[in-house]
């Protein structure tokens, strides 16, 4: 259980990156700033992908100890 704590912390950081991406993409749409919109969408995709990857359990960690 102790080994999975850093993964949970990084997953929480990934959620905040995804939220920042949502905010940046909305700002880019509202103020007609295409680069901000594109970087916001990229941050959203990276944040969600990292969140899923970090919380997805691997085959090595599921075995009995």
The first five atom37 places (N, CA, C, CB, O) and aatype in JSON, in Angstrom:
{
  "aatype": [20, 20, 20, 20, 20, 20, 20, 20, 20, 20, 20, 20, 20, 20, 20, 20, 20, 20, 20, 20, 20, 20, 20, 20, 20, 20, 20, 20, 20, 20, 20, 20, 20, 20, 20, 20, 20, 20, 20, 20, 20, 20, 20, 20, 20, 20, 20, 20, 20, 20, 20, 20, 20, 20, 20, 20, 20, 20, 20, 20, 20, 20, 20, 20, 20],
  "atom_mask": [
    [1, 1, 1, 1, 1],
    [1, 1, 1, 1, 1],
    [1, 1, 1, 1, 1],
    [1, 1, 1, 1, 1],
    [1, 1, 1, 1, 1],
    [1, 1, 1, 1, 1],
    [1, 1, 1, 1, 1],
    [1, 1, 1, 1, 1],
    [1, 1, 1, 1, 1],
    [1, 1, 1, 1, 1],
    [1, 1, 1, 1, 1],
    [1, 1, 1, 1, 1],
    [1, 1, 1, 1, 1],
    [1, 1, 1, 1, 1],
    [1, 1, 1, 1, 1],
    [1, 1, 1, 1, 1],
    [1, 1, 1, 1, 1],
    [1, 1, 1, 1, 1],
    [1, 1, 1, 1, 1],
    [1, 1, 1, 1, 1],
    [1, 1, 1, 1, 1],
    [1, 1, 1, 1, 1],
    [1, 1, 1, 1, 1],
    [1, 1, 1, 1, 1],
    [1, 1, 1, 1, 1],
    [1, 1, 1, 1, 1],
    [1, 1, 1, 1, 1],
    [1, 1, 1, 1, 1],
    [1, 1, 1, 1, 1],
    [1, 1, 1, 1, 1],
    [1, 1, 1, 1, 1],
    [1, 1, 1, 1, 1],
    [1, 1, 1, 1, 1],
    [1, 1, 1, 1, 1],
    [1, 1, 1, 1, 1],
    [1, 1, 1, 1, 1],
    [1, 1, 1, 1, 1],
    [1, 1, 1, 1, 1],
    [1, 1, 1, 1, 1],
    [1, 1, 1, 1, 1],
    [1, 1, 1, 1, 1],
    [1, 1, 1, 1, 1],
    [1, 1, 1, 1, 1],
    [1, 1, 1, 1, 1],
    [1, 1, 1, 1, 1],
    [1, 1, 1, 1, 1],
    [1, 1, 1, 1, 1],
    [1, 1, 1, 1, 1],
    [1, 1, 1, 1, 1],
    [1, 1, 1, 1, 1],
    [1, 1, 1, 1, 1],
    [1, 1, 1, 1, 1],
    [1, 1, 1, 1, 1],
    [1, 1, 1, 1, 1],
    [1, 1, 1, 1, 1],
    [1, 1, 1, 1, 1],
    [1, 1, 1, 1, 1],
    [1, 1, 1, 1, 1],
    [1, 1, 1, 1, 1],
    [1, 1, 1, 1, 1],
    [1, 1, 1, 1, 1],
    [1, 1, 1, 1, 1],
    [1, 1, 1, 1, 1],
    [1, 1, 1, 1, 1],
    [1, 1, 1, 1, 1]
  ],
  "atom_positions": [
    [[0.82, -1.2, 0.0], [0.0, 0.0, 0.0], [0.86, 1.25, 0.0], [-0.93, 0.0, 1.2], [0.48, 2.27, -0.59]],
    [[2.0, 1.18, 0.65], [2.86, 2.36, 0.72], [3.42, 2.71, -0.65], [4.01, 2.11, 1.71], [3.65, 3.89, -0.95]],
    [[3.64, 1.71, -1.49], [4.19, 1.96, -2.81], [3.23, 2.7, -3.73], [4.59, 0.67, -3.45], [3.68, 3.37, -4.66]],
    [[1.94, 2.6, -3.5], [0.98, 3.24, -4.4], [0.69, 4.7, -4.04], [-0.3, 2.45, -4.38], [0.04, 5.4, -4.81]],
    [[1.17, 5.17, -2.89], [0.88, 6.56, -2.51], [1.44, 7.6, -3.48], [1.42, 6.82, -1.14], [0.73, 8.55, -3.79]],
    [[2.67, 7.47, -3.97], [3.14, 8.46, -4.95], [2.3, 8.46, -6.22], [4.59, 8.19, -5.3], [2.13, 9.51, -6.84]],
    [[1.79, 7.31, -6.62], [0.94, 7.25, -7.81], [-0.34, 8.04, -7.59], [0.61, 5.81, -8.17], [-0.83, 8.7, -8.51]],
    [[-0.89, 7.97, -6.39], [-2.11, 8.71, -6.09], [-1.84, 10.22, -6.1], [-2.69, 8.28, -4.73], [-2.67, 10.99, -6.58]],
    [[-0.7, 10.62, -5.57], [-0.34, 12.04, -5.57], [-0.17, 12.55, -6.99], [0.95, 12.27, -4.77], [-0.67, 13.62, -7.32]],
    [[0.54, 11.79, -7.84], [0.72, 12.2, -9.23], [-0.6, 12.18, -10.0], [1.73, 11.29, -9.93], [-0.8, 13.0, -10.9]],
    [[-1.5, 11.27, -9.65], [-2.82, 11.25, -10.28], [-3.62, 12.5, -9.9], [-3.58, 9.97, -9.88], [-4.34, 13.05, -10.73]],
    [[-3.5, 12.94, -8.65], [-4.18, 14.16, -8.23], [-3.62, 15.38, -8.97], [-4.05, 14.36, -6.71], [-4.37, 16.28, -9.36]],
    [[-2.31, 15.4, -9.17], [-1.7, 16.49, -9.94], [-2.19, 16.45, -11.38], [-0.15, 16.39, -9.9], [-2.43, 17.5, -11.98]],
    [[-2.35, 15.25, -11.94], [-2.85, 15.11, -13.31], [-4.27, 15.64, -13.43], [-2.8, 13.65, -13.75], [-4.64, 16.2, -14.46]],
    [[-5.08, 15.46, -12.39], [-6.44, 16.01, -12.41], [-6.4, 17.53, -12.46], [-7.24, 15.55, -11.17], [-7.17, 18.15, -13.2]],
    [[-5.51, 18.14, -11.7], [-5.4, 19.6, -11.73], [-4.86, 20.1, -13.07], [-4.51, 20.09, -10.59], [-5.25, 21.18, -13.51]],
    [[-3.99, 19.34, -13.71], [-3.52, 19.7, -15.05], [-4.69, 19.65, -16.03], [-2.39, 18.74, -15.52], [-4.82, 20.52, -16.89]],
    [[-5.54, 18.64, -15.9], [-6.71, 18.54, -16.77], [-7.67, 19.69, -16.53], [-7.43, 17.2, -16.55], [-8.24, 20.24, -17.48]],
    [[-7.86, 20.07, -15.27], [-8.73, 21.22, -14.98], [-8.15, 22.52, -15.53], [-8.94, 21.35, -13.47], [-8.9, 23.36, -16.03]],
    [[-6.85, 22.67, -15.45], [-6.21, 23.86, -16.03], [-6.37, 23.85, -17.55], [-4.71, 23.93, -15.65], [-6.53, 24.9, -18.17]],
    [[-6.31, 22.67, -18.15], [-6.52, 22.56, -19.59], [-7.92, 22.96, -20.0], [-6.24, 21.16, -20.05], [-8.11, 23.6, -21.03]],
    [[-8.91, 22.57, -19.18], [-10.29, 22.99, -19.46], [-10.4, 24.51, -19.38], [-11.27, 22.33, -18.47], [-11.02, 25.14, -20.24]],
    [[-9.8, 25.08, -18.34], [-9.85, 26.54, -18.19], [-9.15, 27.27, -19.33], [-9.22, 26.95, -16.88], [-9.65, 28.29, -19.81]],
    [[-8.01, 26.75, -19.75], [-7.28, 27.39, -20.85], [-8.03, 27.27, -22.16], [-5.88, 26.78, -20.99], [-8.06, 28.21, -22.96]],
    [[-8.64, 26.13, -22.39], [-9.38, 25.97, -23.65], [-10.62, 26.87, -23.68], [-9.78, 24.5, -23.85], [-10.95, 27.43, -24.73]],
    [[-11.29, 27.01, -22.56], [-12.44, 27.92, -22.52], [-11.99, 29.37, -22.71], [-13.21, 27.78, -21.19], [-12.65, 30.14, -23.4]],
    [[-10.88, 29.73, -22.09], [-10.35, 31.09, -22.27], [-9.96, 31.34, -23.72], [-9.15, 31.32, -21.36], [-10.22, 32.42, -24.26]],
    [[-9.35, 30.34, -24.34], [-8.98, 30.48, -25.75], [-10.19, 30.65, -26.64], [-8.18, 29.3, -26.19], [-10.14, 31.39, -27.63]],
    [[-11.29, 29.96, -26.32], [-12.5, 30.12, -27.1], [-13.16, 31.47, -26.88], [-13.48, 29.01, -26.77], [-13.63, 32.11, -27.83]],
    [[-13.2, 31.92, -25.62], [-13.88, 33.18, -25.31], [-13.16, 34.39, -25.88], [-14.03, 33.33, -23.82], [-13.79, 35.32, -26.38]],
    [[-11.83, 34.39, -25.8], [-11.07, 35.56, -26.22], [-10.42, 35.4, -27.58], [-10.01, 35.87, -25.2], [-9.55, 36.18, -27.96]],
    [[-10.84, 34.38, -28.33], [-10.38, 34.13, -29.69], [-8.85, 34.06, -29.76], [-10.9, 35.22, -30.62], [-8.21, 34.8, -30.51]],
    [[-8.29, 33.16, -28.96], [-6.85, 32.94, -28.93], [-6.59, 31.47, -29.29], [-6.26, 33.29, -27.52], [-6.56, 30.62, -28.4]],
    [[-6.4, 31.17, -30.57], [-6.22, 29.77, -30.98], [-5.05, 29.04, -30.31], [-6.03, 29.72, -32.46], [-5.19, 27.87, -29.98]],
    [[-3.88, 29.68, -30.1], [-2.8, 28.94, -29.43], [-3.16, 28.53, -28.0], [-1.54, 29.78, -29.41], [-2.82, 27.43, -27.56]],
    [[-3.84, 29.4, -27.28], [-4.24, 29.07, -25.91], [-5.24, 27.92, -25.92], [-4.85, 30.31, -25.2], [-5.18, 27.03, -25.08]],
    [[-6.15, 27.95, -26.88], [-7.13, 26.87, -27.01], [-6.44, 25.53, -27.29], [-8.13, 27.19, -28.12], [-6.77, 24.52, -26.67]],
    [[-5.48, 25.53, -28.21], [-4.8, 24.28, -28.57], [-3.95, 23.75, -27.42], [-3.92, 24.5, -29.8], [-3.94, 22.55, -27.17]],
    [[-3.25, 24.63, -26.72], [-2.47, 24.18, -25.57], [-3.38, 23.7, -24.44], [-1.56, 25.32, -25.06], [-3.03, 22.77, -23.71]],
    [[-4.54, 24.31, -24.29], [-5.49, 23.87, -23.28], [-6.02, 22.48, -23.58], [-6.65, 24.85, -23.18], [-6.15, 21.64, -22.68]],
    [[-6.34, 22.22, -24.84], [-6.81, 20.89, -25.23], [-5.7, 19.87, -25.04], [-7.3, 20.9, -26.7], [-5.96, 18.75, -24.6]],
    [[-4.46, 20.23, -25.38], [-3.34, 19.31, -25.19], [-3.14, 18.99, -23.71], [-2.04, 19.9, -25.78], [-2.89, 17.84, -23.35]],
    [[-3.24, 20.01, -22.85], [-3.1, 19.78, -21.41], [-4.24, 18.92, -20.88], [-3.07, 21.11, -20.66], [-4.03, 18.09, -20.0]],
    [[-5.42, 19.1, -21.41], [-6.56, 18.28, -21.01], [-6.34, 16.82, -21.37], [-7.85, 18.8, -21.66], [-6.58, 15.93, -20.55]],
    [[-5.89, 16.56, -22.57], [-5.64, 15.19, -23.02], [-4.54, 14.54, -22.21], [-5.29, 15.16, -24.5], [-4.66, 13.39, -21.8]],
    [[-3.45, 15.28, -21.98], [-2.32, 14.74, -21.21], [-2.74, 14.47, -19.77], [-1.12, 15.71, -21.25], [-2.38, 13.44, -19.21]],
    [[-3.49, 15.38, -19.18], [-3.92, 15.22, -17.8], [-4.83, 14.01, -17.61], [-4.63, 16.46, -17.34], [-4.66, 13.25, -16.66]],
    [[-5.78, 13.84, -18.5], [-6.7, 12.7, -18.39], [-5.95, 11.39, -18.66], [-7.88, 12.85, -19.37], [-6.18, 10.39, -17.97]],
    [[-5.08, 11.39, -19.65], [-4.32, 10.17, -19.96], [-3.42, 9.77, -18.8], [-3.49, 10.37, -21.24], [-3.32, 8.59, -18.46]],
    [[-2.75, 10.74, -18.19], [-1.89, 10.43, -17.04], [-2.7, 9.96, -15.85], [-1.07, 11.65, -16.65], [-2.28, 9.06, -15.13]],
    [[-3.86, 10.56, -15.64], [-4.72, 10.14, -14.53], [-5.13, 8.68, -14.7], [-5.96, 11.03, -14.44], [-5.05, 7.9, -13.75]],
    [[-5.57, 8.32, -15.88], [-6.0, 6.95, -16.13], [-4.82, 5.99, -16.02], [-6.64, 6.83, -17.52], [-4.95, 4.91, -15.44]],
    [[-3.67, 6.38, -16.56], [-2.5, 5.52, -16.52], [-2.01, 5.31, -15.09], [-1.39, 6.11, -17.37], [-1.62, 4.19, -14.73]],
    [[-2.03, 6.34, -14.29], [-1.51, 6.23, -12.92], [-2.44, 5.44, -12.01], [-1.29, 7.6, -12.35], [-1.95, 4.76, -11.1]],
    [[-3.73, 5.5, -12.21], [-4.64, 4.78, -11.34], [-5.0, 3.4, -11.86], [-5.88, 5.57, -11.14], [-5.68, 2.63, -11.17]],
    [[-4.57, 3.07, -13.06], [-4.81, 1.73, -13.6], [-3.82, 0.78, -12.95], [-4.68, 1.71, -15.16], [-2.61, 0.97, -13.06]],
    [[-4.33, -0.23, -12.27], [-3.44, -1.16, -11.56], [-2.75, -2.08, -12.55], [-4.22, -1.98, -10.52], [-3.35, -2.5, -13.54]],
    [[-1.51, -2.39, -12.29], [-0.73, -3.26, -13.16], [-0.87, -4.7, -12.68], [0.75, -2.83, -13.2], [-1.34, -4.94, -11.57]],
    [[-0.45, -5.63, -13.49], [-0.52, -7.04, -13.14], [0.44, -7.38, -12.0], [-0.21, -7.9, -14.37], [0.16, -8.29, -11.22]],
    [[1.55, -6.67, -11.89], [2.53, -6.95, -10.84], [2.01, -6.55, -9.47], [3.83, -6.21, -11.13], [2.32, -7.23, -8.48]],
    [[1.24, -5.48, -9.37], [0.81, -5.0, -8.07], [-0.46, -5.68, -7.58], [0.6, -3.52, -8.12], [-0.85, -5.48, -6.43]],
    [[-1.11, -6.49, -8.42], [-2.36, -7.13, -8.0], [-2.15, -8.48, -7.31], [-3.25, -7.33, -9.19], [-3.08, -9.0, -6.69]],
    [[-0.98, -9.03, -7.39], [-0.74, -10.36, -6.84], [-0.71, -10.36, -5.32], [0.56, -10.9, -7.37], [-0.49, -9.32, -4.69]],
    [[-0.93, -11.53, -4.71], [-0.87, -11.63, -3.25], [0.55, -11.48, -2.72], [-1.46, -12.96, -2.78], [1.51, -11.86, -3.4]],
    [[0.67, -10.94, -1.53], [2.01, -10.71, -0.95], [2.16, -11.44, 0.33], [2.28, -9.24, -0.72], [3.21, -11.37, 0.96]]
  ]
}
